[in-house]
Amino acid sequence: MGVFVFLPLVLPLTAWPVARLAEQRLHPRTATRLLAVVAGVSAVCSTLCLGLLVIVGTAQLPGNPLPDSWSDPDVRAALPYDEIAGRAAIPALFAVLVSCGEAAWRQLRVRRRAAGALGGLPPTSVAVLPDRTPYAYALPGRRGRIVVSTGMLTGLGPDERRALFAHERAHLAGRHHRHLLTVHLAARANPFLRPLRTAVSYTAERWADEDAAAEVGSRRVVARAIGKAALLAPRAPAATLPALTGAGPVPRRVAALMRPAPVGRAWPPACTAVGLATWAAAAGATVSALSSANSAVVLILVLRGVAAPVQ
């Protein structure tokens, strides 16, 4: 395995260029899916890397409850054993697991609280809450619903309301909450993936903007609805729920809607800057996956070989 076991910790840096270029050059749908996959794969690989280092680091601690074979010299030889790196991985992995668990629990709690607020209302696709505070968001679930307050509806015209509902329906149809959760957990697992979280938060909203514009038939109406909603409700009701005002900067989204619709190209040409960045990010994620898989397989084989004479 050698030093390759450390690569998944730093290879997420290869995705930084594509995070910015994807916002500007790729179709929002393509950018969202691409960045979410790269972030998810990179986060899993870097977490597995920490786990492999913990196997060696923890096995060296006196009084550990692990099998004796885990501290065998053959196991240490399979990994680039370093006393500092091995032991430092223990609190690092613990921090990653706690942070990701806390983030997942927070999102579940927010969704349960939002669903509880709809108790007693008819099970329709749109739930209108009698609240003067302007807000609107998509609440995912088995039967996804659009939640909107009377304060928001009062501040928008008829065409703008159509754009708002189209935008939130696009969030539910595209399952944008899954992409957002993936990059959010990935950023908790590896800080190098934070630029991807920021980029996906923006591209997911742009994806919904474009779908809403196609449904309404007017990009200008959707842009006006976004601007008005942002003025009415400067802050989203919950960062974990896709919402019309949930990601900024709003002026960039409005400016994008003032331009022609982006071309829905599945993969950018390799001869362009965004194409090169995309290939670099894809290569980084692939190398991370191969490195992690190779390290895990080698370690399992070594552990089996070490334990075989004992059996």
NORSUL-V792557 format. One record per residue. N is the residue number from 1. RES is the residue in one letter. PSI is psi as a letter, one per 40 degrees, with the letter a starting at -180 (* if undefined). OMEGA is omega as a letter, one per 40 degrees, with the letter a starting at -180 (* if undefined). NEAR is the number of other ideal C-beta (glycine too) atoms within 10 Angstrom. Layout:
BEGIN
N,RES,PSI,OMEGA,NEAR ; N,RES,PSI,OMEGA,NEAR
END
This chain:
BEGIN
1,M,d,i,18 ; 2,G,a,a,13 ; 3,V,e,a,9 ; 4,F,d,i,17 ; 5,V,d,a,25 ; 6,F,e,a,20 ; 7,L,d,a,19 ; 8,P,e,i,29 ; 9,L,d,a,20 ; 10,V,e,a,14 ; 11,L,d,i,24 ; 12,P,e,i,29 ; 13,L,d,a,16 ; 14,T,e,a,21 ; 15,A,e,a,27 ; 16,W,d,a,19 ; 17,P,d,a,17 ; 18,V,d,i,30 ; 19,A,d,a,26 ; 20,R,d,a,14 ; 21,L,d,a,21 ; 22,A,d,i,28 ; 23,E,d,a,20 ; 24,Q,d,a,12 ; 25,R,d,a,19 ; 26,L,i,i,27 ; 27,H,h,a,20 ; 28,P,d,i,25 ; 29,R,d,i,20 ; 30,T,d,a,21 ; 31,A,d,a,28 ; 32,T,d,a,27 ; 33,R,d,a,19 ; 34,L,d,a,25 ; 35,L,d,i,31 ; 36,A,d,i,24 ; 37,V,d,i,15 ; 38,V,d,a,28 ; 39,A,d,a,31 ; 40,G,d,i,21 ; 41,V,d,a,22 ; 42,S,d,a,28 ; 43,A,d,i,26 ; 44,V,d,a,19 ; 45,C,d,a,27 ; 46,S,d,i,26 ; 47,T,d,i,21 ; 48,L,d,i,20 ; 49,C,d,i,26 ; 50,L,d,i,23 ; 51,G,d,i,17 ; 52,L,d,i,23 ; 53,L,d,i,26 ; 54,V,d,i,19 ; 55,I,d,i,18 ; 56,V,d,a,24 ; 57,G,d,a,25 ; 58,T,d,a,18 ; 59,A,e,a,19 ; 60,Q,e,a,15 ; 61,L,h,i,13 ; 62,P,h,i,4 ; 63,G,e,i,4 ; 64,N,i,a,13 ; 65,P,e,a,6 ; 66,L,i,i,12 ; 67,P,i,a,13 ; 68,D,d,a,11 ; 69,S,d,a,18 ; 70,W,d,i,19 ; 71,S,e,i,17 ; 72,D,i,i,17 ; 73,P,d,i,9 ; 74,D,d,i,11 ; 75,V,d,i,19 ; 76,R,d,i,17 ; 77,A,d,a,11 ; 78,A,d,i,24 ; 79,L,i,i,23 ; 80,P,g,a,17 ; 81,Y,h,i,16 ; 82,D,h,a,15 ; 83,E,d,a,10 ; 84,I,d,a,8 ; 85,A,d,a,16 ; 86,G,d,a,22 ; 87,R,d,i,17 ; 88,A,d,i,15 ; 89,A,d,a,23 ; 90,I,d,i,15 ; 91,P,d,i,11 ; 92,A,d,i,18 ; 93,L,d,i,21 ; 94,F,d,i,12 ; 95,A,d,i,13 ; 96,V,d,a,20 ; 97,L,d,i,15 ; 98,V,d,a,11 ; 99,S,d,i,14 ; 100,C,d,i,18 ; 101,G,d,i,12 ; 102,E,d,i,11 ; 103,A,d,i,17 ; 104,A,d,i,15 ; 105,W,d,i,10 ; 106,R,d,i,14 ; 107,Q,d,i,19 ; 108,L,d,a,11 ; 109,R,d,i,11 ; 110,V,d,a,16 ; 111,R,d,i,17 ; 112,R,d,i,10 ; 113,R,d,i,10 ; 114,A,d,i,20 ; 115,A,d,i,15 ; 116,G,d,i,8 ; 117,A,e,a,14 ; 118,L,e,a,15 ; 119,G,h,a,6 ; 120,G,e,i,5 ; 121,L,i,i,13 ; 122,P,i,a,7 ; 123,P,f,i,8 ; 124,T,i,a,11 ; 125,S,d,i,12 ; 126,V,h,i,14 ; 127,A,h,i,18 ; 128,V,h,a,15 ; 129,L,h,i,16 ; 130,P,g,a,7 ; 131,D,h,i,14 ; 132,R,e,i,9 ; 133,T,h,a,12 ; 134,P,h,i,22 ; 135,Y,i,i,22 ; 136,A,h,i,29 ; 137,Y,i,i,25 ; 138,A,h,a,25 ; 139,L,h,a,23 ; 140,P,i,i,21 ; 141,G,a,i,12 ; 142,R,d,i,4 ; 143,R,g,a,10 ; 144,G,i,a,16 ; 145,R,i,i,21 ; 146,I,h,a,20 ; 147,V,h,a,24 ; 148,V,i,i,23 ; 149,S,i,i,22 ; 150,T,d,i,14 ; 151,G,d,i,17 ; 152,M,d,a,27 ; 153,L,d,a,14 ; 154,T,d,a,10 ; 155,G,e,a,16 ; 156,L,i,i,21 ; 157,G,i,a,12 ; 158,P,d,a,7 ; 159,D,d,a,16 ; 160,E,d,i,21 ; 161,R,d,i,16 ; 162,R,d,i,19 ; 163,A,d,i,29 ; 164,L,d,a,25 ; 165,F,d,i,20 ; 166,A,d,i,21 ; 167,H,d,a,29 ; 168,E,d,i,26 ; 169,R,d,i,19 ; 170,A,d,i,24 ; 171,H,d,a,28 ; 172,L,d,a,20 ; 173,A,d,a,12 ; 174,G,e,a,20 ; 175,R,f,a,12 ; 176,H,d,i,24 ; 177,H,d,i,21 ; 178,R,d,i,11 ; 179,H,d,a,23 ; 180,L,d,i,25 ; 181,L,d,a,17 ; 182,T,d,a,20 ; 183,V,d,i,27 ; 184,H,d,i,23 ; 185,L,d,i,23 ; 186,A,d,i,28 ; 187,A,d,i,23 ; 188,R,d,a,22 ; 189,A,d,a,26 ; 190,N,h,a,25 ; 191,P,d,i,9 ; 192,F,e,a,20 ; 193,L,e,a,26 ; 194,R,d,i,18 ; 195,P,d,i,21 ; 196,L,d,i,29 ; 197,R,d,i,20 ; 198,T,d,a,16 ; 199,A,d,a,25 ; 200,V,d,i,32 ; 201,S,d,i,20 ; 202,Y,d,a,21 ; 203,T,d,i,27 ; 204,A,d,i,28 ; 205,E,d,i,28 ; 206,R,d,i,22 ; 207,W,d,i,25 ; 208,A,d,i,31 ; 209,D,d,a,25 ; 210,E,d,i,22 ; 211,D,d,i,20 ; 212,A,d,i,27 ; 213,A,d,i,22 ; 214,A,d,a,13 ; 215,E,d,a,16 ; 216,V,d,a,20 ; 217,G,e,a,11 ; 218,S,h,i,16 ; 219,R,d,a,21 ; 220,R,d,i,14 ; 221,V,d,i,19 ; 222,V,d,i,30 ; 223,A,d,i,20 ; 224,R,d,i,18 ; 225,A,d,i,28 ; 226,I,d,a,24 ; 227,G,d,a,17 ; 228,K,d,a,20 ; 229,A,d,i,24 ; 230,A,d,i,19 ; 231,L,d,a,12 ; 232,L,d,a,19 ; 233,A,g,a,22 ; 234,P,d,a,11 ; 235,R,h,i,11 ; 236,A,i,i,19 ; 237,P,d,i,19 ; 238,A,h,a,18 ; 239,A,d,a,15 ; 240,T,e,a,23 ; 241,L,h,i,21 ; 242,P,h,a,28 ; 243,A,i,a,25 ; 244,L,d,a,33 ; 245,T,e,a,24 ; 246,G,e,a,25 ; 247,A,h,i,22 ; 248,G,a,e,14 ; 249,P,h,a,10 ; 250,V,d,i,18 ; 251,P,d,i,11 ; 252,R,d,i,15 ; 253,R,d,i,23 ; 254,V,d,i,19 ; 255,A,d,i,11 ; 256,A,d,i,20 ; 257,L,e,i,24 ; 258,M,e,i,10 ; 259,R,i,i,8 ; 260,P,i,a,8 ; 261,A,h,i,12 ; 262,P,i,i,17 ; 263,V,h,a,8 ; 264,G,g,i,11 ; 265,R,h,a,11 ; 266,A,d,a,10 ; 267,W,h,a,12 ; 268,P,i,i,23 ; 269,P,i,a,10 ; 270,A,d,a,10 ; 271,C,e,i,7 ; 272,T,i,a,12 ; 273,A,d,a,13 ; 274,V,d,i,20 ; 275,G,d,i,17 ; 276,L,d,i,16 ; 277,A,d,i,21 ; 278,T,d,i,27 ; 279,W,d,i,15 ; 280,A,d,i,16 ; 281,A,d,i,28 ; 282,A,d,i,18 ; 283,A,d,i,12 ; 284,G,d,i,24 ; 285,A,d,i,23 ; 286,T,d,i,14 ; 287,V,d,i,16 ; 288,S,d,a,27 ; 289,A,d,a,17 ; 290,L,d,i,14 ; 291,S,d,i,22 ; 292,S,d,i,23 ; 293,A,d,i,12 ; 294,N,d,a,14 ; 295,S,d,a,26 ; 296,A,d,a,16 ; 297,V,d,a,11 ; 298,V,d,a,17 ; 299,L,d,i,20 ; 300,I,d,i,11 ; 301,L,d,i,11 ; 302,V,d,a,20 ; 303,L,d,i,18 ; 304,R,d,i,11 ; 305,G,d,i,14 ; 306,V,d,a,19 ; 307,A,e,a,14 ; 308,A,d,a,9 ; 309,P,d,a,7 ; 310,V,d,a,8 ; 311,Q,*,*,5
END
